[in-house]
Amino acid sequence: MKSNIRAAILALFVAFMLTIMPLPEGVREFRPDWVTLVLIYWAMALPSRTGVTVAWLVGLMLDVTHGAILGQHALGLTIVIYIVHLQHQRMRVASLVQQAIVIFFLLLLKQLIVLWVSGIVGRAPDTWLYFMPSLVGALLWPWLYIILRDLRRKFGYRVRF
């Protein structure tokens, strides 16, 4: 089980790197929310290890990374991971297409929470492209799911004699 935790930490590290990686001006609006996607996967795969507290801490790190209001992403991630915990058994048996639809709405919920907090302090974006990461994340979900599942299996099922 400890190797699964190492795989989760490695995946979150890569997700943070993909989040801060510079992109050309026209593509920035389409960057998926890598950290949320990876955290959703691990909350589905290891619900006893990836909980609301982990989501809160990762959200605070995401706030610091983005220079956002402290707690903004943390609140969104906490609510999303709480919903995933309530429904993780149903989500695990759904097809990848059905999962992608659910992931779209979870990512949209997180973005709406972040938008709400930004709007309260007067930092709301003024373009509809703000919601594109939810769509891109849902389209990338099947491939990300397969990659992370294989990573979890590679690190998690080691036979020791």
C-alpha positions as CSV (number, residue, x, y, z in Angstrom):
1,M,0.0,0.0,0.0
2,K,2.9,2.4,0.7
3,S,4.0,2.0,-2.9
4,N,0.5,3.2,-4.0
5,I,1.0,6.3,-1.9
6,R,4.3,6.9,-3.6
7,A,2.6,6.5,-7.0
8,A,-0.1,9.0,-5.9
9,I,2.5,11.6,-4.8
10,L,4.5,11.1,-8.0
11,A,1.3,11.6,-10.1
12,L,0.4,14.8,-8.1
13,F,3.9,16.1,-8.6
14,V,3.7,15.6,-12.3
15,A,0.2,17.2,-12.3
16,F,1.6,20.3,-10.5
17,M,4.4,20.5,-13.1
18,L,1.9,20.3,-15.9
19,T,-0.1,23.0,-14.2
20,I,2.8,25.5,-14.0
21,M,4.3,24.6,-17.4
22,P,4.3,27.7,-19.7
23,L,2.0,27.5,-22.7
24,P,1.5,29.7,-25.7
25,E,-1.0,32.5,-25.3
26,G,-3.7,31.0,-27.5
27,V,-3.6,27.6,-25.7
28,R,-3.6,28.7,-22.0
29,E,-7.4,28.8,-21.8
30,F,-7.6,25.1,-22.8
31,R,-5.2,23.7,-20.2
32,P,-7.0,21.0,-18.2
33,D,-7.1,21.1,-14.4
34,W,-4.5,18.4,-14.0
35,V,-4.3,18.5,-10.3
36,T,-8.1,18.0,-9.9
37,L,-8.2,15.2,-12.4
38,V,-5.4,13.3,-10.7
39,L,-6.9,13.9,-7.2
40,I,-10.3,12.6,-8.4
41,Y,-8.6,9.5,-9.8
42,W,-6.8,8.7,-6.5
43,A,-10.0,9.5,-4.5
44,M,-11.7,6.8,-6.6
45,A,-8.9,4.3,-6.5
46,L,-7.8,4.8,-2.8
47,P,-10.7,6.4,-1.0
48,S,-9.3,5.5,2.4
49,R,-6.0,7.3,1.7
50,T,-7.1,10.3,-0.4
51,G,-9.7,12.2,1.5
52,V,-11.0,15.6,2.1
53,T,-8.0,16.6,4.2
54,V,-5.6,15.7,1.4
55,A,-7.9,17.7,-1.0
56,W,-7.7,20.7,1.3
57,L,-3.9,20.6,1.5
58,V,-3.5,20.1,-2.2
59,G,-5.9,22.9,-2.8
60,L,-3.9,25.2,-0.6
61,M,-0.8,24.3,-2.6
62,L,-2.7,25.0,-5.8
63,D,-3.7,28.4,-4.4
64,V,-0.1,29.3,-3.7
65,T,1.0,28.0,-7.1
66,H,-1.6,30.1,-8.9
67,G,-1.3,33.1,-6.6
68,A,-5.0,32.9,-6.0
69,I,-7.0,33.8,-2.9
70,L,-5.9,31.4,-0.1
71,G,-8.6,28.7,0.2
72,Q,-10.2,29.3,-3.2
73,H,-9.0,26.1,-4.9
74,A,-9.0,24.3,-1.5
75,L,-12.7,24.9,-1.1
76,G,-13.5,23.7,-4.6
77,L,-11.3,20.6,-4.3
78,T,-12.7,19.7,-0.9
79,I,-16.3,19.8,-2.2
80,V,-15.4,17.8,-5.4
81,I,-13.5,15.1,-3.5
82,Y,-16.3,14.9,-0.9
83,I,-18.8,14.1,-3.8
84,V,-16.3,11.6,-5.2
85,H,-16.1,9.9,-1.8
86,L,-19.9,9.7,-1.7
87,Q,-20.1,8.1,-5.2
88,H,-16.7,6.4,-5.7
89,Q,-18.2,2.9,-5.8
90,R,-20.7,3.9,-8.5
91,M,-18.0,5.8,-10.5
92,R,-15.6,2.9,-10.4
93,V,-18.0,0.5,-12.2
94,A,-19.2,3.0,-14.8
95,S,-17.7,3.0,-18.3
96,L,-15.0,5.5,-19.1
97,V,-17.5,7.5,-21.2
98,Q,-19.9,7.7,-18.3
99,Q,-17.0,8.6,-16.0
100,A,-15.9,11.4,-18.3
101,I,-19.4,12.9,-18.2
102,V,-19.4,12.9,-14.4
103,I,-15.8,14.3,-14.4
104,F,-17.0,17.1,-16.7
105,F,-19.6,18.1,-14.1
106,L,-17.2,17.8,-11.2
107,L,-14.6,20.0,-12.9
108,L,-17.3,22.4,-13.8
109,L,-18.5,22.6,-10.2
110,K,-14.9,23.3,-9.0
111,Q,-14.5,26.0,-11.6
112,L,-17.8,27.6,-10.6
113,I,-16.7,27.6,-7.0
114,V,-13.4,29.3,-7.9
115,L,-15.3,31.7,-10.1
116,W,-17.7,32.5,-7.3
117,V,-14.9,33.3,-4.9
118,S,-13.1,35.3,-7.6
119,G,-16.3,37.3,-8.3
120,I,-16.7,38.2,-4.7
121,V,-13.4,39.9,-4.6
122,G,-13.8,41.4,-8.1
123,R,-11.3,39.2,-10.0
124,A,-13.8,37.3,-12.2
125,P,-12.7,36.5,-15.8
126,D,-14.7,38.1,-18.6
127,T,-14.5,35.4,-21.2
128,W,-16.5,32.2,-21.7
129,L,-13.3,30.4,-22.4
130,Y,-12.9,30.2,-18.6
131,F,-14.9,26.9,-18.7
132,M,-12.9,25.2,-21.5
133,P,-10.6,23.3,-19.0
134,S,-13.7,21.3,-17.8
135,L,-14.4,20.1,-21.3
136,V,-10.8,19.4,-22.1
137,G,-10.4,17.6,-18.8
138,A,-13.4,15.4,-19.5
139,L,-12.1,14.6,-23.0
140,L,-8.7,13.6,-21.5
141,W,-10.2,11.6,-18.7
142,P,-10.2,8.1,-20.4
143,W,-6.5,8.3,-21.2
144,L,-5.5,9.8,-17.9
145,Y,-7.6,7.1,-16.1
146,I,-5.8,4.3,-18.0
147,I,-2.3,5.8,-17.4
148,L,-2.9,6.2,-13.7
149,R,-4.5,2.8,-13.3
150,D,-1.5,1.2,-14.9
151,L,0.8,3.3,-12.7
152,R,-1.1,2.2,-9.6
153,R,-1.0,-1.5,-10.7
154,K,2.7,-1.3,-11.4
155,F,3.6,0.2,-8.1
156,G,0.9,-1.5,-6.0
157,Y,1.1,-5.2,-6.8
158,R,4.7,-6.1,-6.1
159,V,5.2,-9.6,-4.9
160,R,7.8,-9.8,-2.2
161,F,9.2,-13.1,-1.0
